[in-house]
Amino acid sequence: MKLLFSEFIEKAIARAHYEYDDSVKHWAAWIEGFSGVYAQGKRVEDVRQELASVLEDYLLTSIWEGRRIPGFVLPRRSHAKTA
């Protein structure tokens, strides 16, 4: 499951939008399609790491609550019967 999350998060972070707000001297980042997944900070790398953490929390919460996640599919478990 960890690899599945990591791969999904890396791909989503690659699509993130970053903007510098000169009035507060901070970077902001968000990923379209993921309501509430947002981060801000003084350095782009800090924002990227925070955004990954927020997205991970979003994924776990969504799975727990049974919500659909855009572009994310959990692998089905096979329940093989043994004799």
KOLLUMKOL-383614 format. One record per atom (N, C-alpha, C, CB): x, z, y. Coordinates in pm, whole numbers, padded with zeros to 5 digits, always signed. Atoms other than C-alpha are relative to their C-alpha. Glycine has a CB too. Example, Ala and Ser with C-alpha at 12.3 -4.5 7.8 and 13.67 -1.06 7.14 Angstrom:
<sites>
+00089+00000-00119+01230+00780-00450+00090+00000+00120-00099+00125+00003-00082-00006-00119+01367+00714-00106-00077+00073+00109+00041-00142+00046
</sites>
This chain:
<sites>
+00082+00000-00118+00000+00000+00000+00087+00000+00125-00094+00120+00000-00088-00008-00115+00288+00080+00238+00050-00138+00041+00119+00092-00030-00048+00134-00031+00430-00274+00212-00111-00085+00059+00057-00067-00126+00115+00075-00051+00085-00422+00268-00025+00035+00147-00125+00030-00085+00018-00044-00138+00044-00216+00586+00113-00050+00089-00007+00153+00008-00116+00038-00080+00396-00287+00709-00003-00148+00034+00128+00033-00073+00006+00145-00022+00358-00662+00667-00111-00036+00098-00020-00073-00134+00113+00028-00088+00018-00666+00835+00033+00043+00144-00126+00072-00049-00034-00053-00132+00143-00452+01126+00104-00090+00068+00053+00144-00011-00103+00088-00058+00452-00671+01179-00061-00130+00052+00107-00032-00104+00064+00125-00042+00239-00985+01196-00090+00023+00122-00083-00059-00116+00088-00030-00113-00011-00822+01433+00080+00028+00126-00090+00120-00033-00086-00032-00115+00265-00688+01661+00059-00129+00059+00113+00097-00041-00054+00128-00047+00406-01041+01682-00101-00074+00089+00040-00089-00120+00105+00063-00081+00071-01147+01837-00040+00084+00121-00123-00026-00087+00037-00092-00108+00059-00857+02084+00026-00062+00138+00077+00131-00013-00016+00041-00140+00022-00914+02456+00068+00114+00076-00139-00037+00065-00073-00099-00079+00264-00734+02690-00010-00034+00147+00148+00007-00044+00011+00018-00145+00226-00685+03064+00071+00114+00070-00148-00008+00044-00066-00104-00081+00435-00499+03319-00087+00029+00121+00143-00044+00043+00079-00043-00115+00239-00300+03578+00096+00061+00102-00112+00102-00040-00097-00042-00101+00463-00273+03882-00046+00123+00078+00027-00114+00097+00052-00113-00077+00234-00017+04047+00032+00135-00066-00150-00013+00019-00032-00124+00072+00308+00244+03777+00134-00008-00073-00111+00034-00099-00132+00022+00062+00639+00098+03652-00002+00023-00151+00103+00092+00064+00014-00012+00145+00517+00082+03290-00041-00133-00061-00104+00109-00036+00046+00113+00081+00465-00178+03023-00127+00042-00071+00109-00046-00103+00122-00022+00078+00128-00209+02852-00006-00109-00106-00129-00001+00091+00014+00098+00108+00051-00383+02524-00130+00024-00074+00120+00006-00096+00123-00007+00079-00258-00462+02320-00002-00119-00094-00127+00000+00091+00017+00107+00098-00364-00677+02027-00146-00042+00003+00044+00046-00144+00138+00049-00005-00672-00894+02069-00066+00014-00137-00004-00147+00047+00076-00015+00123-00940-00826+01811+00002+00141-00057+00051-00094-00102-00010-00138+00047-00847-00460+01766-00036+00093+00116+00143+00032-00057+00050-00082-00109-01060-00257+02005+00066+00138-00001-00152+00014-00008-00062-00132-00012-00875+00052+02129+00145+00004-00040-00075+00097-00081-00142+00003+00038-00534-00054+01996+00078-00043+00124+00026-00098-00123-00062+00019-00129-00334-00015+02316+00114+00101+00011-00103+00017+00116-00111-00093-00023-00001+00140+02419+00063-00031+00135+00106-00009-00113-00073+00022-00124+00202+00188+02734+00124+00087+00002-00089+00029+00123-00124-00075-00010+00551+00308+02822+00098-00067+00095+00063+00014-00137-00099+00049-00096+00860+00258+03033+00080-00119-00052+00093+00112+00038-00079+00108+00059+01039+00025+02791-00084-00078-00100+00129+00055-00068+00076+00085+00093+00904-00268+02588+00014+00051-00143+00049-00146+00009-00019-00048+00137+01058-00129+02268-00082+00126-00028+00149+00027-00027+00082-00121+00015+00887+00207+02321-00147-00037-00019+00016+00093+00123+00139+00045+00008+00556+00028+02373-00027-00065-00135-00032-00097+00115+00016+00068+00129+00606-00186+02062-00012+00102-00113+00119-00095-00027+00005-00104+00104+00673+00122+01847-00130+00079+00006+00120+00095+00013+00126-00073-00016+00375+00308+01989-00119-00085-00044-00019+00045+00145+00107+00091+00039+00153+00004+01940-00010-00009-00152+00022-00139+00060-00001+00004+00147+00257-00014+01573-00061+00128-00057+00144-00018-00054+00055-00128+00045+00172+00355+01531-00151+00006+00022+00068+00116+00074+00144+00001-00030-00168+00313+01699-00073-00093-00096-00024-00043+00147+00062+00094+00093-00244+00010+01482-00008+00059-00141+00079-00131-00003+00003-00064+00131-00152+00203+01167-00114+00103-00007+00135+00068-00030+00111-00096-00005-00391+00482+01268-00135-00071-00003+00010+00088+00128+00122+00080-00002-00659+00221+01339-00033-00050-00141+00015-00120+00096+00021+00049+00136-00611+00071+00991-00048+00110-00094+00129-00061-00054+00036-00111+00089-00627+00404+00811-00140+00052+00029+00102+00114+00013+00133-00047-00038-00933+00518+01005-00107-00100-00041-00006+00025+00152+00098+00104+00036-01110+00187+00950-00025-00002-00151+00049-00137+00046+00015-00003+00146-01044+00199+00575-00080+00123-00042+00139+00000-00071+00069-00124+00033-01160+00560+00556-00150-00009+00032+00063+00117+00077+00140+00011-00043-01481+00476+00744-00071-00122-00057-00008-00004+00151+00060+00116+00063-01540+00156+00547-00026-00117+00094-00127+00039-00064+00019+00110-00096-01513-00073+00850+00086-00119-00037+00034+00047+00142-00074+00124+00021-01401-00433+00826+00116-00007+00099-00092-00123+00014-00118+00015-00084-01051-00503+00962+00031-00149+00009+00122+00082-00056-00025+00143-00014-00992-00851+01105+00132-00042-00065+00001-00038+00148-00120+00054+00063-00747-01038+00879+00064+00088-00107+00099-00026+00102-00059-00094+00098-00685-00743+00643-00089+00009-00123+00021+00140+00063+00075-00007+00125-00791-00751+00279+00076+00091-00096-00021-00143-00062-00060-00088+00101-00724-00470+00036-00003-00070-00135-00075+00137-00007+00002+00060+00133-00620-00592-00308-00097+00074-00090+00140+00000-00061+00094-00063+00094-00878-00530-00576+00077+00056-00118-00108-00101-00049-00061-00061+00118-00784-00297-00857-00069-00053-00124-00009+00154+00005+00064+00040+00126-00839-00418-01207-00007+00124-00088+00079-00117-00072+00021-00116+00086-00980-00161-01442-00005-00050-00145-00133+00077+00038-00009+00047+00138-00859-00275-01779-00042+00110-00095+00141-00048-00032+00043-00097+00101-01022-00104-02073+00102+00004-00111-00141-00036-00056-00092-00016+00113-00800+00036-02341-00077+00046-00122+00114+00101+00034+00070-00035+00124-00898+00078-02702+00034+00139-00044+00033-00097-00110
</sites>
